[in-house]
Amino acid sequence: MRAYHFVETQWGLEDLRHRRLKIATLKQLNDPFEFYGANLSDPKLRRAFRSMKEQMALNRGMLCFSRNWKNPVQWSHYAEKHRGLCLGFDIPDEHLGIVNYSAKRFAIDAQKLLNPCDLDPKTATALLFTKYAHWRYENEVRVFAELNDVDPNSGLYFAEFSDKLKLTEVIVGPQSELAERDLMGALGELRDGVDVFKARLAFGSFNVVRQRDRKLWWPD
C-alpha cells in the first residue's frame, strides 16, 4: 500500500538525510482517547486497561500514515500549515492496520483485559485501531514498531527506510519555500527512485493537487 506521512520541513529533511522515520511512543500521541475506544465505565476495566497500555508502552510505538495526501486539513495540522513535506512510502499490506472511526465506544469484557493473552483477534484489533469519528479526515493506517535502540543524541526511536518502508514520493507543500538544492541534497542517491513534486491548491475543489507547471515552483 502507498501510505503518506506529513511532516514539518526541518524534520522531513532530517528523515531524508538519515533514511529513517521517528517512531511515536504511546505517550506522545496527540489523541487523548488513543486506545480508549472501549467503554471504560467499569472501574475494574479502567484499571486493567491502564495496566495493559502501560506495559505495551514500554516496548511498542507507532508509525502513523494516511492513505491520501490531498486533504488540506492534513497539510494544515501536520505539515507546517502547507509549508512542510509529505513523504510517500510503499509498505506491505500485512504490516499496516487500517484505523476504524466510530462515534461510540464499544463494549469489552473486563476479564479479557486481565489476561491479554485471552484477547480474541477482533477485540485486539478494535482496541488498537479504533478512533473517534471526527478523526476520519486523517484516513489513517498505522504500523506498530518495537522500541529497540534509542538514538543517543535525541533520545528518540526511529525506523530505518527499507524494503518494508520504501520511500517512493516526496511532495513539497503548496506554501513551501524549500529550495530544490536542499531537498535533493537530503535525498542524495535516493533521488533517482523517488517521485519529487510540488503541490498546489486545487482550483475547483477543496483539495491539494500536483503542480504540473514546474516553472512555477523550481524555475530552471
C-alpha positions in Angstrom: 0.0 0.0 0.0 1.1 3.6 -0.7 1.0 5.5 2.6 1.7 9.1 3.4 3.5 10.8 6.3 3.1 14.5 6.8 5.9 16.3 8.5 7.5 19.8 9.1 10.3 20.7 6.6 13.1 20.6 9.2 12.2 17.1 10.4 11.3 15.9 6.9 14.8 16.8 5.7 16.3 15.1 8.7 14.3 12.0 7.9 15.6 12.0 4.3 19.2 12.6 5.3 19.2 9.8 7.9 16.9 7.5 5.9 14.5 7.0 8.8 11.2 7.9 10.4 10.6 8.7 14.0 8.5 6.2 15.9 5.9 7.8 18.1 5.8 6.4 21.6 2.3 5.7 23.0 2.6 8.5 25.5 3.4 11.0 22.7 0.2 10.6 20.7 -1.9 13.7 20.1 -5.3 12.0 20.7 -6.0 11.5 24.4 -8.6 8.8 23.5 -6.0 6.8 21.7 -6.5 3.1 22.6 -9.6 4.2 24.7 -12.1 3.1 22.1 -13.7 0.7 24.6 -16.3 1.8 27.1 -14.4 2.1 30.4 -17.3 3.0 32.7 -16.4 0.0 34.9 -13.6 1.0 37.4 -12.1 -2.5 37.2 -12.0 -2.3 33.5 -10.2 1.1 33.6 -7.5 -0.3 35.9 -7.0 -3.3 33.8 -6.8 -1.3 30.6 -4.3 1.3 32.1 -2.1 -1.6 33.2 -2.2 -3.2 29.7 -1.5 0.1 28.0 1.4 1.0 30.3 3.0 -2.4 29.7 2.6 -2.0 25.9 4.1 1.5 26.0 7.4 0.1 27.4 8.3 -1.6 24.2 6.0 -0.6 21.4 5.5 2.5 19.4 3.7 3.5 16.1 4.4 4.9 12.7 1.3 6.8 11.5 0.4 7.4 7.9 -2.6 8.5 5.7 -3.9 6.8 2.6 -4.4 10.2 1.0 -2.1 13.2 0.6 -4.7 15.6 -0.9 -6.6 16.6 2.2 -5.8 20.3 3.1 -6.6 19.7 6.8 -3.8 17.2 7.0 -1.4 19.7 5.5 -2.5 22.4 7.9 -2.3 20.2 11.0 0.8 18.1 10.4 2.9 19.7 7.6 3.6 23.2 9.0 0.4 24.9 7.5 1.2 23.7 4.0 4.8 24.7 4.2 6.1 21.2 5.1 6.5 17.9 3.3 4.6 14.7 2.7 6.6 11.6 2.3 5.1 8.6 0.4 6.1 5.1 1.3 5.3 1.7 -0.2 4.6 -0.6 2.8 3.5 -4.3 2.6 -0.2 -4.5 3.3 0.3 -7.1 6.0 2.3 -4.7 8.1 -0.4 -2.0 8.1 -3.5 -1.7 10.2 -6.4 0.4 9.0 -8.0 2.7 11.6 -11.7 2.4 12.2 -13.6 5.5 13.1 -16.6 5.3 15.4 -18.9 7.8 17.1 -19.5 5.3 20.0 -17.2 3.3 22.2 -17.5 -0.4 22.1 -18.2 -2.9 25.0 -15.5 -5.3 26.2 -15.3 -8.0 28.8 -13.0 -6.9 31.8 -11.7 -10.4 32.2 -10.2 -10.3 28.8 -8.0 -7.4 29.7 -6.9 -9.0 33.0 -5.2 -11.6 30.8 -4.4 -10.0 27.4 -3.4 -13.5 26.0 -7.1 -14.3 26.1 -8.0 -11.4 23.8 -9.5 -12.6 20.5 -8.2 -11.0 17.3 -11.3 -9.0 16.7 -11.2 -7.4 20.2 -7.4 -6.8 20.0 -7.8 -5.1 16.6 -10.7 -2.9 17.9 -8.5 -1.8 20.8 -5.5 -0.9 18.6 -7.3 0.6 15.7 -10.4 2.5 16.8 -10.6 6.3 16.9 -13.3 8.8 17.4 -15.3 9.6 14.2 -14.2 13.2 14.0 -10.6 12.0 13.2 -11.9 10.4 10.0 -10.3 13.1 7.8 -6.9 11.5 8.6 -7.8 8.3 6.7 -5.1 6.7 8.9 -3.2 3.5 8.6 -0.5 2.6 11.2 2.4 0.3 11.8 3.3 -0.9 15.3 7.0 -1.0 15.9 9.3 -2.3 18.6 11.3 0.3 20.6 14.7 -1.3 20.3 17.7 1.1 20.0 17.2 4.6 21.3 19.1 7.3 19.4 21.8 8.5 21.8 21.7 12.1 20.5 17.9 12.7 20.6 16.6 10.1 23.0 14.1 9.1 20.3 13.3 5.9 18.4 13.5 5.5 14.7 12.5 3.1 11.9 15.0 2.8 9.1 14.0 3.1 5.5 13.9 -0.4 4.0 12.1 -2.7 1.5 9.2 -2.7 4.1 9.4 1.1 4.4 10.3 2.2 0.9 10.4 5.9 0.1 8.6 6.5 -3.2 7.4 10.1 -3.2 8.3 13.5 -1.7 5.6 16.1 -2.0 6.5 19.7 -1.2 3.7 21.7 0.4 1.9 24.4 -1.6 3.2 27.2 0.7 6.8 25.8 0.9 9.8 27.9 0.0 12.2 24.9 0.2 15.0 25.2 -2.3 15.5 22.4 -4.8 19.2 22.0 -3.9 18.3 21.5 -0.2 15.8 18.8 -0.9 17.9 17.0 -3.5 20.9 17.2 -1.2 18.9 15.5 1.6 17.7 12.8 -0.9 21.2 12.1 -2.2 21.4 8.8 -4.1 17.7 8.1 -3.4 16.6 10.9 -5.8 16.5 8.7 -8.9 14.0 6.3 -7.5 11.7 8.9 -5.8 8.9 11.0 -7.4 9.5 14.5 -6.2 7.0 17.3 -6.9 5.3 20.4 -5.6 1.7 20.6 -4.6 -0.8 23.4 -5.1 -4.3 24.2 -4.0 -6.9 22.9 -6.5 -8.9 25.5 -8.5 -12.2 23.7 -8.5 -12.3 21.7 -5.2 -11.1 21.8 -1.6 -8.2 19.5 -2.4 -4.4 19.8 -2.6 -3.2 18.6 -6.0 0.0 18.2 -8.0 1.5 21.3 -9.5 2.2 20.4 -13.2 3.8 23.6 -14.2 7.4 23.2 -12.9 8.5 26.8 -13.7 6.0 28.0 -11.0 8.0 26.3 -8.2 11.5 25.4 -9.2 12.5 27.6 -12.2 15.4 26.4 -14.3 
